[in-house]
Amino acid sequence: MPQTIILKALALLLTTWILGLGILSAQNAANDTWKLETLHRKQGDSMQGFLVEENTKQVVFKCIIRKPGAPTLLFTEIFDPRDVLRVEKLPEAERKILSSRLDSLAKERELLATSLKLLDPKTNQGKNVQEIVKLEKTSWQLPPQNTEALKYASQYFNLTTNARPELAQLAAIQLEQVFSAYARTLPPKRKSFTPTSILLTKSLEDYQQALRGNSIQMGNPAYFDQKQNLVLCGSDLDRMNKQLEETAKHHQTELESLAKREAEIKQLFKNKLPAEYQNAFQENRKRIQQAEATNKDLLKKTRLRLFERLYHEAFHAYLSNCVLDEADEELPRWLNEGLAQIFESAVFEIGELRVGHADKARLEAIRQLVNQNNLPEIRELLKAKADLFLVSHESAREVSQKMYLASWGLAFHLAFRSKVLSGNPLHDYARAIKGKQDPIAAFEKLTGKSLDAFQKEHIQYLKTLRQDGTSPLQ
């Protein structure tokens, strides 16, 4: 069975260490797993989901599929009662929980869909974004200074951006979801904390200006400043969106021109379009449709990458600001970055967090490094300084990418195979790191194995790791 279920792996393990609560109770663990009803058919496979309606005429069943690394899939099937063998229903209390989750998921997706429509270059609804989230006007304090900006205040963060309102509202919605999931997964240890300031620039040029204004030189598109409790993130999504709006208008003009020219030619040929003209018009429309599809896909990927960066830095911020006791505990840079990468590719739904799947791109990249014998060894990670993760100049990019991949792979191994990210072992490890003890000796105590033995096991694990998070070694 795939490991990716809510809180079954990293979320549960990390929570028990940080909070020092020991093993979560069976009741809490159960609350974090979706309990589903089962419909058994007389012919065909059984289905899991939620019984919506059952009478002498029909059985309405909402099928629920939750796969590793993917959002919850919902679809409704209507059966003839004669084709249904039986339905295993949940107790009423658990049915109410499942029904509530489905309602919350529907509302969350409706809200997200509405905000995404406002970012669609072909959409012109004229909808006031403040009807969806409350945005306040403010001034942009970073270079270029004194320009207009928008602010959104939350319990865990304050978002300020000089991007367009549509992007501001989407960022606010996404960040609310991810911080809610972090808080549910890793409840705040500190009784009081200051919300993290998140500054989102409308362009990478503005991001670089902001870095220069703070005398920072790096190629990373986002970073978290622990001392200032500040996340700075750059993206060209705003600029790209405007460009695609212009492109969409141009395509619309082209289509209208084609339609007009087609009508004229039809008229010349007594409403019968010759094959050569028909093919030409079809090819031109196909070209425009393909260009629109390509642009839409590019915008989607750019938006996804932006929010992965925000999720990544938000994890650093939340962990540092709300959970870790800086006086006694410290995560080494490689583990902090490894966990942040795991969380940035997690699935967030209705305040729940699903982890445990292996990100496809990272898995392929790290396997290539392993096969080339080019992956940084664990010993190198344990002794790595923070600057190896930064891209201060172009020549450092390759080293930084390798360090990030190696950190992700090792954190994944510790969380989902060795399962040592809980209880006293990791608590002692964090104290050892804070106390500047020998990192190799501390790691060996954490894993209960010599570094050489764990290194061999780790390479074999990475070679056999599947995308769903399982491995034959487990």
C-alpha positions in Angstrom: 0.0 0.0 0.0 1.5 3.4 -0.9 2.8 5.4 2.0 1.3 8.7 1.0 -1.6 9.2 3.4 -2.3 12.1 5.6 0.2 12.3 8.4 1.1 8.6 8.2 4.7 9.3 7.6 6.7 12.5 7.8 4.0 14.7 9.2 3.3 12.2 12.1 7.0 11.5 12.7 8.1 15.1 12.7 5.2 16.2 14.9 6.0 13.6 17.6 9.6 14.8 17.8 9.1 18.5 17.7 6.3 18.6 20.2 7.8 16.0 22.5 4.4 14.3 22.7 5.5 10.8 22.0 3.4 8.6 19.8 0.1 10.2 18.7 -3.0 8.5 20.1 -4.9 6.1 17.9 -7.8 8.5 17.9 -5.8 11.4 16.5 -4.2 9.1 13.9 -7.6 7.9 12.8 -8.9 11.4 12.5 -6.1 12.1 9.9 -7.1 9.2 7.6 -10.1 9.4 5.4 -12.5 6.6 6.2 -14.5 5.7 3.2 -17.6 3.6 2.4 -17.5 0.7 0.0 -19.9 -0.2 -2.7 -19.8 -3.9 -3.8 -21.1 -4.6 -7.3 -22.5 -8.0 -8.4 -20.2 -7.7 -11.4 -17.0 -5.5 -11.5 -14.7 -4.1 -9.0 -15.8 -2.5 -5.7 -15.7 1.2 -5.3 -14.8 3.4 -2.3 -16.4 6.7 -1.5 -19.6 8.1 0.0 -23.1 6.9 -0.4 -25.1 9.9 -1.5 -28.5 8.3 -2.1 -30.1 4.9 -2.1 -33.7 4.0 -3.0 -35.6 1.5 -5.1 -34.8 3.3 -8.3 -31.1 4.2 -8.0 -28.0 4.2 -5.9 -26.0 7.4 -6.1 -22.4 6.9 -5.0 -19.6 9.5 -5.0 -16.3 7.7 -5.7 -13.2 9.0 -3.9 -9.7 8.2 -5.1 -6.7 9.4 -3.2 -3.4 8.6 -4.9 0.1 9.5 -3.8 1.1 13.0 -4.9 -2.2 13.8 -6.5 -5.3 15.8 -5.4 -8.3 13.9 -4.3 -10.3 12.7 -7.3 -14.1 12.7 -7.1 -16.7 11.5 -9.5 -20.3 10.4 -9.1 -21.8 7.1 -10.4 -25.4 6.2 -10.5 -26.2 2.4 -10.3 -29.3 0.3 -10.8 -30.1 -1.2 -7.3 -30.2 -4.6 -9.0 -26.5 -4.3 -9.9 -25.4 -3.5 -6.4 -24.6 -6.4 -4.1 -24.3 -4.3 -0.9 -22.9 -1.0 0.5 -20.7 -1.0 3.6 -21.7 2.2 5.3 -19.7 4.0 8.0 -21.2 4.7 11.4 -23.3 7.9 11.4 -20.7 9.9 13.2 -18.0 9.0 10.7 -20.4 9.6 7.8 -20.8 13.2 9.0 -17.0 13.6 9.2 -16.6 12.4 5.6 -19.6 14.5 4.4 -18.1 17.6 6.0 -14.7 16.9 4.4 -16.3 16.6 1.0 -18.3 19.9 1.5 -15.1 21.7 2.6 -13.2 20.3 -0.4 -15.9 21.5 -2.8 -15.9 25.0 -1.3 -12.1 25.2 -1.4 -11.9 24.1 -5.0 -14.7 26.6 -5.9 -12.7 29.4 -4.3 -9.5 28.4 -6.0 -11.3 28.0 -9.4 -12.7 31.5 -9.0 -9.3 33.0 -8.3 -7.7 31.1 -11.2 -10.4 32.4 -13.6 -9.3 35.9 -12.7 -5.8 35.0 -13.8 -6.9 33.5 -17.1 -5.8 35.9 -19.9 -9.0 35.1 -21.8 -11.3 35.9 -18.8 -12.7 39.3 -18.3 -15.3 39.0 -15.6 -14.7 42.4 -14.0 -14.9 40.8 -10.6 -13.7 42.8 -7.6 -11.0 40.6 -6.1 -11.6 42.0 -2.6 -14.9 40.2 -2.7 -12.9 37.0 -2.4 -10.1 38.0 0.0 -9.6 41.3 1.8 -6.7 43.2 0.2 -5.5 46.5 1.7 -3.6 49.2 -0.3 -0.1 49.9 1.0 3.2 51.2 -0.2 6.0 49.0 -1.5 9.0 49.5 0.8 11.6 47.7 -1.2 13.3 49.0 -4.4 11.6 50.4 -6.5 10.2 52.2 -3.4 7.0 54.2 -2.9 5.1 52.3 -5.6 1.6 50.9 -4.9 1.3 47.5 -3.3 -1.4 45.3 -1.8 -1.3 43.7 1.7 -3.1 40.7 3.2 -2.9 40.0 6.9 -3.2 36.6 8.4 -2.4 34.8 11.7 0.8 33.3 10.5 1.9 35.7 7.8 1.6 39.1 6.3 1.7 39.1 2.5 2.7 42.3 0.7 3.1 42.3 -3.1 3.4 44.9 -5.9 1.9 42.4 -8.3 -1.6 42.7 -9.8 -4.6 42.1 -7.5 -5.5 38.8 -9.2 -2.1 37.3 -8.3 -2.2 38.9 -4.8 -5.5 37.2 -4.0 -4.4 33.8 -5.4 -1.2 34.0 -3.3 -3.2 34.9 -0.2 -5.5 31.9 -0.7 -2.7 29.4 -1.4 -0.6 30.7 1.6 -3.6 30.4 3.9 -4.0 26.8 2.9 -0.4 25.9 3.3 0.1 27.6 6.7 -3.2 26.0 7.9 -1.8 22.6 6.8 1.5 23.2 8.5 -0.3 24.3 11.7 -2.5 21.2 11.7 0.5 19.0 11.0 3.0 20.7 13.3 1.0 22.6 15.9 2.7 25.7 17.1 5.0 25.1 20.0 5.4 28.8 20.9 2.5 30.5 22.6 3.2 33.7 20.9 5.0 34.6 17.6 5.2 37.3 15.1 3.6 36.6 11.7 6.2 36.1 9.0 6.5 38.9 6.4 6.2 37.6 2.9 7.2 39.9 0.1 6.2 38.8 -3.4 7.6 40.9 -6.3 5.8 41.3 -9.6 8.9 40.5 -11.6 12.3 38.9 -11.2 13.8 42.3 -12.0 12.1 43.8 -8.9 13.3 40.8 -6.9 16.9 41.4 -8.0 16.6 45.1 -7.1 15.3 44.2 -3.7 18.3 41.9 -3.2 20.7 44.6 -4.2 19.0 47.0 -1.9 19.8 44.6 1.0 23.3 44.0 -0.3 22.5 40.4 -1.1 23.9 38.6 -4.1 22.3 35.2 -5.0 20.7 33.4 -7.9 18.0 31.7 -5.8 14.5 33.0 -6.8 13.3 33.0 -3.2 14.8 32.9 0.3 13.9 33.1 4.0 15.8 35.5 6.3 15.5 34.0 9.7 16.8 37.0 11.6 14.2 39.3 10.0 11.5 36.6 9.9 11.1 37.6 6.2 10.4 35.6 3.0 11.3 37.3 -0.3 10.1 35.7 -3.5 10.4 36.8 -7.1 8.3 35.6 -10.1 7.7 36.7 -13.6 4.1 35.3 -13.5 2.6 38.8 -13.4 4.6 39.9 -16.5 3.9 36.7 -18.3 0.2 37.0 -17.5 0.0 40.4 -19.1 1.9 39.2 -22.2 -0.4 36.3 -22.6 -3.4 38.6 -22.3 -2.0 40.5 -25.3 -1.3 37.3 -27.2 -4.9 36.1 -26.5 -6.3 39.3 -27.9 -4.1 39.0 -31.0 -5.3 35.4 -31.5 -8.9 36.5 -31.1 -8.4 39.2 -33.8 -6.8 36.5 -36.0 -9.8 34.2 -35.6 -12.2 37.0 -36.4 -10.2 37.9 -39.5 -10.2 34.2 -40.6 -13.9 34.0 -40.1 -14.5 37.1 -42.2 -12.2 36.0 -45.0 -13.8 32.5 -44.9 -17.3 34.1 -45.3 -16.1 36.2 -48.2 -14.6 33.2 -50.1 -17.7 31.1 -49.5 -19.8 33.9 -51.0 -17.5 33.9 -54.1 -18.0 30.1 -54.5 -21.8 30.2 -53.9 -21.5 29.1 -50.2 -19.3 26.1 -51.1 -15.7 26.3 -49.8 -13.1 24.6 -52.0 -11.1 21.9 -50.2 -7.8 23.8 -50.5 -9.3 26.9 -48.8 -11.0 24.7 -46.2 -7.7 23.0 -45.4 -5.9 26.3 -45.1 -8.5 27.8 -42.7 -8.4 24.6 -40.6 -4.6 24.7 -40.4 -4.6 28.3 -39.3 -7.2 27.7 -36.6 -5.3 24.6 -35.5 -2.1 26.7 -35.2 -3.8 29.3 -33.1 -5.4 26.6 -30.8 -2.0 25.0 -30.3 -0.4 28.3 -29.5 -3.1 29.0 -26.9 -2.7 25.5 -25.4 1.1 26.0 -25.2 0.7 29.4 -23.5 -1.9 28.0 -21.1 0.4 25.1 -20.1 3.4 27.5 -19.7 1.4 29.8 -17.4 0.2 26.8 -15.4 3.8 25.5 -14.9 5.1 28.9 -14.0 2.3 29.4 -11.4 3.0 26.0 -10.0 6.7 26.7 -9.6 6.0 30.0 -7.9 3.8 28.4 -5.3 6.3 25.6 -4.7 8.9 28.2 -3.9 6.4 29.9 -1.5 5.5 26.6 0.1 9.3 25.8 0.5 10.2 29.1 2.1 6.9 29.2 4.2 8.0 25.8 5.7 11.3 27.3 6.7 9.5 30.3 8.2 6.8 28.3 10.0 9.3 25.8 11.5 11.6 28.6 12.7 9.0 31.0 13.8 6.3 28.8 15.4 7.7 25.4 16.2 11.5 25.1 17.0 12.9 26.2 20.3 16.0 28.1 19.0 17.6 28.0 22.4 17.9 24.2 22.5 17.1 22.8 19.0 18.5 23.3 15.6 18.1 21.4 12.3 21.2 21.3 10.1 20.9 23.1 6.8 20.7 19.9 4.8 17.8 18.5 6.8 15.9 21.8 6.9 16.2 22.0 3.1 15.4 18.4 2.6 12.2 18.6 4.6 11.2 21.8 2.9 11.5 20.1 -0.5 9.3 17.3 0.7 6.7 19.7 1.9 6.8 21.9 -1.2 5.6 19.0 -3.3 3.0 17.9 -0.8 -0.7 18.0 -1.6 -2.7 20.5 0.5 -6.4 20.0 0.8 -8.9 21.5 3.3 -6.1 22.1 5.8 -4.7 18.6 5.4 -1.3 17.7 4.2 -0.4 14.6 2.2 3.2 13.6 1.9 5.2 10.5 1.2 5.3 10.4 -2.6 8.6 10.9 -4.4 8.6 14.0 -6.6 9.1 12.6 -10.2 11.6 15.3 -11.4 13.7 15.0 -8.2 13.6 11.2 -8.3 14.8 11.1 -11.9 17.5 13.7 -11.3 18.9 12.0 -8.2 18.9 8.6 -9.8 20.9 10.0 -12.7 23.4 11.4 -10.2 23.6 8.0 -8.4 24.1 6.2 -11.7 26.9 8.6 -12.6 28.4 8.2 -9.2 28.1 12.0 -8.9 25.7 12.4 -5.9 27.3 14.1 -2.9 28.0 11.6 -0.1 26.2 11.8 3.2 29.5 12.7 4.9 29.7 15.8 2.6 26.1 16.8 3.4 26.7 16.5 7.2 29.7 18.9 7.0 28.2 21.2 4.3 28.2 24.9 5.0 25.1 27.0 4.2 26.8 28.8 1.3 26.9 25.6 -0.7 23.1 25.8 -1.0 23.2 29.4 -2.3 23.7 30.4 -5.9 25.9 33.4 -5.4 27.2 33.2 -9.0 26.4 31.0 -12.0 29.3 28.6 -11.5 27.8 27.7 -8.1 24.4 26.6 -9.5 25.4 23.0 -10.3 26.8 22.5 -6.8 23.7 24.0 -5.2 21.4 21.8 -7.2 23.3 18.7 -6.2 23.2 19.7 -2.5 19.5 20.2 -2.7 18.9 16.9 -4.4 21.1 15.0 -1.9 19.3 16.7 1.0 15.9 15.7 -0.4 17.0 12.1 -0.9 18.5 11.7 2.6 15.5 13.4 4.3 13.2 11.2 2.4 15.1 8.1 3.4 15.1 9.1 7.1 11.4 9.9 7.1 9.9 7.1 5.1 12.3 4.1 5.3 14.4 4.5 8.4 11.6 6.3 10.2 13.9 8.0 12.7 12.4 11.4 12.5 10.4 11.0 15.8 10.9 10.6 19.5 14.1 10.9 21.5 16.6 10.0 18.7 15.9 13.1 16.6 15.3 15.2 19.7 18.8 14.3 20.8 20.1 14.9 17.3 18.7 18.4 17.2 20.3 19.2 20.6 23.6 17.7 19.4 23.6 20.0 16.3 22.7 23.0 18.4 25.5 22.1 20.8 28.1 22.0 17.9 28.8 18.3 18.5 30.5 16.2 15.8 27.9 15.9 13.0 29.0 12.4 11.9 28.8 11.0 15.4 25.4 12.6 15.9 24.1 11.2 12.7 25.3 7.7 13.5 23.6 7.9 16.9 20.4 9.0 15.1 20.4 6.2 12.6 21.9 3.5 14.9 24.4 2.6 12.1 27.9 3.5 11.0 28.0 6.2 8.4 29.6 3.8 5.9 26.9 1.2 6.3 24.1 3.7 6.0 25.8 5.2 2.9 25.6 1.9 1.2 22.0 1.3 2.2 21.1 4.8 1.1 22.4 4.4 -2.4 20.6 1.1 -2.8 17.4 2.7 -1.5 17.6 5.6 -4.0 18.1 3.1 -6.8 15.0 1.2 -5.9 12.7 4.0 -4.8 9.4 4.3 -6.6 7.4 7.4 -7.3 4.7 6.3 -4.9 7.2 6.4 -2.1 7.6 2.6 -1.8 10.7 0.5 -2.3 11.4 -3.3 -2.4 13.8 -2.7 0.5 10.9 -1.8 2.8 
